[in-house]
Amino acid sequence: MTLLFDTHSHLDSHKYDADREEVIKRARDAGVHMLVNIGFNRETIPSTMALAEQYDFIYAAVGWHPVDSIDMLPEDLEWIERLCAHKKVVAIGEIGLDYHWDTSPKDVQQRVFREQIRLARRLKKPIVIHNRDAHEDVIRILREENASEVGGVMHCFSGSWETARQCLDMNFYISFGGPVTFQNAKVPKEVLKQVPLDRILIETDAPYLAPHPFRGRRNESAYVVKVAETAAELLGKSVEEIGAITTENGKKCFGIV
């Protein structure tokens, strides 16, 4: 069986309330032997921690999503700091900037982003970056806050090769999800072919962004195999090789022994 590491998932989502155990079993049956679940606000951090404590193969990342940054209080940052001492918490995230949804002012997003980068540097934790329609500001803030000291993941990367190169230079891994499997995804496919093998990660972002041929449906962690298949085709590797490479990369990124 191909061993796969889904480095970004939201299996605590209410979209799985009716069949969560079955979804997790399908992931295991598909070869997913490691998974990072993301808690990103006051509601999802506790449910993410509960999953990580219930399942040996599920790890947690905790942080404050830019869309929700308007709601973040100083005590929330302190809460994240305390949770980072938990043995299953492997990263701070997802954090970053989202200029698509107009729910939090840009200056608030940027302040919360900087605060969490500083916390990550102090705790020596990698960060998981959410970037939507904000490439220039994300790169600028990562540079200004010396994020290269901890590095991390550019989650569901959708930028150009030039943006990817700048992220690689700052000690980040480039993670590809369902969109790279879409037939019209010319730029992500070209970027994937140029990223060094030792810096590629794969993910689902389940329940969002289901890969082809499941596009438009609820995503599942099991579908990460479709991302691996696309990467294998583009890179001239076997699915097993891609699974092994991206698993090793994920373990190194998140400090999992």
C-alpha positions in Angstrom: 0.0 0.0 0.0 1.2 3.5 -0.8 1.8 5.5 2.4 0.5 9.0 2.2 0.7 12.1 4.4 -2.3 14.5 4.2 -0.6 17.6 5.5 -3.7 19.8 5.7 -7.2 18.7 6.5 -10.3 19.8 8.5 -11.9 16.5 9.5 -13.5 18.1 12.5 -15.8 20.1 10.1 -19.5 19.8 10.6 -19.7 18.4 7.1 -18.5 15.1 8.6 -20.8 15.0 11.6 -22.9 12.2 10.1 -20.0 9.9 9.0 -16.7 11.1 10.5 -15.5 7.6 11.6 -16.2 6.2 8.1 -14.4 9.1 6.5 -11.3 8.5 8.7 -11.5 4.7 8.0 -11.6 5.4 4.2 -8.5 7.6 4.6 -6.6 4.8 6.4 -7.7 2.3 3.8 -6.4 4.6 1.1 -3.0 4.6 2.7 -3.1 7.9 4.7 -0.9 7.0 7.7 -0.3 10.6 8.8 -2.5 13.6 8.8 -2.4 17.2 10.2 -5.8 18.6 11.1 -6.0 22.4 11.3 -7.7 24.3 14.1 -8.1 27.9 13.1 -10.5 29.7 15.4 -12.3 29.5 18.7 -14.6 26.7 17.5 -12.3 24.5 15.5 -9.2 24.5 17.8 -10.9 22.4 20.5 -12.4 19.9 18.0 -9.0 19.6 16.2 -7.3 18.9 19.6 -10.0 16.2 20.3 -9.2 14.4 17.0 -5.5 14.5 17.6 -6.0 13.0 21.0 -8.4 10.3 19.8 -6.3 9.1 16.7 -2.6 8.2 16.9 -2.0 9.1 13.2 -3.7 12.6 13.4 -1.6 15.6 14.5 -2.8 19.1 15.1 -1.9 22.6 13.9 -3.5 25.5 15.8 -3.7 29.1 14.9 -6.0 32.0 13.9 -7.3 32.2 10.4 -7.1 35.6 8.7 -10.8 35.6 7.9 -11.5 35.4 11.7 -8.7 37.8 12.8 -11.2 40.5 13.7 -12.3 38.2 16.5 -8.9 37.3 18.0 -8.3 38.5 21.5 -4.9 38.6 23.4 -6.1 35.6 25.5 -6.6 33.6 22.3 -2.9 34.0 21.4 -2.0 32.9 24.9 -4.3 29.9 24.5 -2.5 29.0 21.3 0.8 29.3 23.1 -0.3 26.9 25.8 -1.6 24.4 23.3 1.8 24.4 21.5 3.2 22.5 24.5 1.0 19.5 23.6 2.9 16.7 22.1 0.5 16.4 19.1 0.6 20.0 18.1 3.2 20.3 15.3 2.6 23.8 13.9 1.0 27.1 14.2 -1.6 27.6 11.5 -3.3 28.2 9.4 -2.3 31.9 9.5 -1.8 34.5 6.9 -3.8 36.9 4.8 -7.1 36.6 2.9 -8.1 39.6 0.7 -10.9 37.7 -1.0 -13.4 37.6 1.8 -14.1 41.0 3.3 -14.6 39.9 6.9 -11.5 41.3 8.6 -9.8 44.6 7.7 -6.4 44.2 6.1 -4.5 46.0 8.9 -6.1 43.7 11.5 -5.2 40.6 9.4 -1.6 41.8 9.1 -1.3 42.5 12.8 -2.6 39.1 13.8 -0.4 37.5 11.2 2.7 39.2 12.6 1.8 38.3 16.2 1.5 34.6 15.3 4.8 34.6 13.4 6.5 36.1 16.4 5.0 33.5 18.6 6.1 30.7 16.3 9.7 32.0 16.3 9.7 32.2 20.1 8.3 28.6 20.3 10.4 27.4 17.4 7.3 26.0 15.6 6.8 25.9 11.8 3.8 27.9 10.4 1.1 27.0 8.0 0.3 29.8 5.6 -3.1 30.7 4.2 -2.7 33.1 1.3 -5.6 34.3 -0.9 -5.2 37.2 -3.2 -2.4 38.6 -1.0 0.9 37.3 -2.4 2.9 40.5 -2.1 1.9 41.3 1.4 2.3 37.7 2.6 5.9 37.6 1.2 6.7 41.0 2.6 5.5 40.2 6.1 7.2 36.8 6.1 10.5 38.6 5.3 10.0 41.4 7.7 9.2 39.0 10.6 12.1 36.7 9.8 9.8 33.7 9.3 12.6 31.8 7.6 13.8 31.0 11.2 11.0 28.5 11.5 9.8 28.0 8.0 6.7 25.9 7.4 4.1 25.3 4.7 2.6 27.4 1.9 -0.8 25.7 2.1 -2.6 24.8 -1.2 -0.2 26.9 -3.2 -1.7 28.8 -6.0 0.9 31.4 -6.9 3.5 31.7 -9.6 6.9 30.1 -9.8 8.5 33.4 -8.8 6.4 33.5 -5.6 7.2 29.8 -4.9 10.9 30.5 -5.4 10.7 33.3 -2.8 8.9 31.0 -0.4 11.5 28.3 -0.9 14.3 30.8 -0.2 12.5 31.5 3.2 12.6 27.8 4.3 9.1 26.9 3.3 7.7 23.8 1.7 5.2 24.1 -1.1 2.0 22.1 -0.7 -0.3 21.1 -3.5 -4.0 20.1 -3.1 -6.9 19.2 -5.3 -6.7 22.2 -7.7 -3.4 20.9 -9.1 -5.4 17.9 -10.5 -7.8 20.2 -12.5 -7.4 20.0 -16.2 -7.1 23.8 -16.6 -4.5 24.1 -13.7 -1.6 25.0 -16.0 0.3 27.3 -13.6 0.1 24.9 -10.5 1.3 22.0 -12.7 4.2 24.0 -14.0 5.1 25.2 -10.5 5.0 21.6 -9.1 7.4 20.5 -11.8 9.9 23.1 -10.7 9.8 22.8 -7.0 12.7 20.6 -5.6 11.5 17.1 -4.7 12.6 17.6 -1.1 10.3 20.6 -0.7 7.0 19.2 -2.0 4.0 18.4 0.2 0.5 17.1 -0.7 -2.8 17.8 1.0 -6.6 17.8 0.6 -7.9 20.8 2.6 -10.9 18.5 3.1 -13.8 19.1 3.0 -12.9 21.8 0.5 -11.3 21.8 -2.9 -11.9 18.2 -3.9 -9.6 16.9 -6.7 -10.7 15.7 -10.1 -12.9 13.6 -10.6 -14.6 14.6 -7.4 -14.5 18.4 -8.1 -17.6 20.1 -6.6 -18.3 17.4 -4.0 -17.3 17.1 -0.4 -13.5 16.4 -0.2 -12.1 13.6 1.9 -8.6 12.9 3.2 -8.6 9.6 1.2 -8.6 11.7 -2.0 -5.0 12.9 -1.3 -4.1 9.8 -3.5 -5.4 11.8 -6.5 -3.0 14.6 -5.7 -0.2 12.0 -5.4 -1.2 10.5 -8.8 -1.0 13.9 -10.5 2.4 14.7 -9.0 3.7 11.3 -10.0 2.5 11.8 -13.6 4.1 15.3 -13.8 7.4 14.3 -12.2 7.8 10.9 -13.9 7.7 9.0 -10.6 5.5 6.2 -9.2 2.7 7.0 -6.8 4.6 5.0 -4.2 7.7 7.2 -4.7 5.7 10.4 -4.4 4.0 9.0 -1.2 7.4 8.2 0.3 9.0 11.5 -0.7 6.2 13.7 0.5 5.8 11.7 3.8 9.4 12.2 4.6 9.2 15.9 3.7 6.1 16.3 6.0 7.8 14.6 8.9 10.8 16.8 8.5 8.8 20.0 8.2 6.7 19.2 11.3 9.4 17.7 13.3 7.7 14.3 13.6 10.1 11.5 14.5 
